[in-house]
Amino acid sequence: MRVAIGADHAGYLLKQELIPSLQALGDVVLDLGTDSTAPVDYPDIAAAVGHAVAEGRAERGVLICGSGVGASVAANKLPGIRAGLCHDTYSSHQGVEHDYMNVLVLGSRVIGVELARELVRTFLNARFSHEPRHERRLGKIRALEERERHAP
């Protein structure tokens, strides 16, 4: 799978730990920054990862900031992005299976490296269920995005 990954300065070290883990699983990793612990703004990184997923350059995305909240808020502003902040394995797979989540957001100041690896692995192995109730709800999300795109 092709995975876009990005982090702000608070998530940089965790991102650097996750990249080799992804590569070991056979994933192709598109590293969209940042490249150090020097301060950067998480909306810029969220936009880079979100656009990579929305444009099809990556199948899924992983975003990391200090709490995960800011990156999640920013990523969800992009049409076609369904980002979820997950700090437990149930949410990381259920978000894909039920909500077609395509970006996993992690808080580097909230979880450790081993849990982050497990969450990413669970997220990437999950598949959308295509059950009618989930398809219906996804359709409503897409309709919301479309209305907002054309709102005055």
Secondary structure as the mmCIF struct_conf table of DSSP 4:
data_model
#
loop_
_struct_conf.conf_type_id
_struct_conf.id
_struct_conf.beg_label_comp_id
_struct_conf.beg_label_asym_id
_struct_conf.beg_label_seq_id
_struct_conf.end_label_comp_id
_struct_conf.end_label_asym_id
_struct_conf.end_label_seq_id
STRN STRN1 ARG A 2 ALA A 7
TURN_TY1_P TURN_TY1_P1 HIS A 9 GLY A 11
HELX_RH_AL_P HELX_RH_AL_P1 TYR A 12 ALA A 24
TURN_TY1_P TURN_TY1_P2 LEU A 25 GLY A 26
STRN STRN2 VAL A 28 ASP A 31
BEND BEND1 SER A 36 ALA A 38
HELX_RH_AL_P HELX_RH_AL_P2 TYR A 42 ALA A 54
TURN_TY1_P TURN_TY1_P3 GLU A 55 GLY A 56
BEND BEND2 ARG A 57 ARG A 57
BEND BEND3 GLU A 59 GLU A 59
STRN STRN3 ARG A 60 CYS A 65
BEND BEND4 GLY A 66 GLY A 68
HELX_RH_AL_P HELX_RH_AL_P3 VAL A 69 ALA A 75
TURN_TY1_P TURN_TY1_P4 ASN A 76 LYS A 77
BEND BEND5 LEU A 78 LEU A 78
TURN_TY1_P TURN_TY1_P5 PRO A 79 GLY A 80
STRN STRN4 ALA A 83 LEU A 85
BEND BEND6 HIS A 87 ASP A 88
HELX_RH_AL_P HELX_RH_AL_P4 THR A 89 ASP A 99
STRN STRN5 VAL A 103 GLY A 107
TURN_TY1_P TURN_TY1_P6 SER A 108 VAL A 110
BEND BEND7 ILE A 111 ILE A 111
HELX_RH_AL_P HELX_RH_AL_P5 VAL A 113 ASN A 125
HELX_RH_AL_P HELX_RH_AL_P6 PRO A 132 ARG A 149
TURN_TY1_P TURN_TY1_P7 HIS A 150 HIS A 150
#
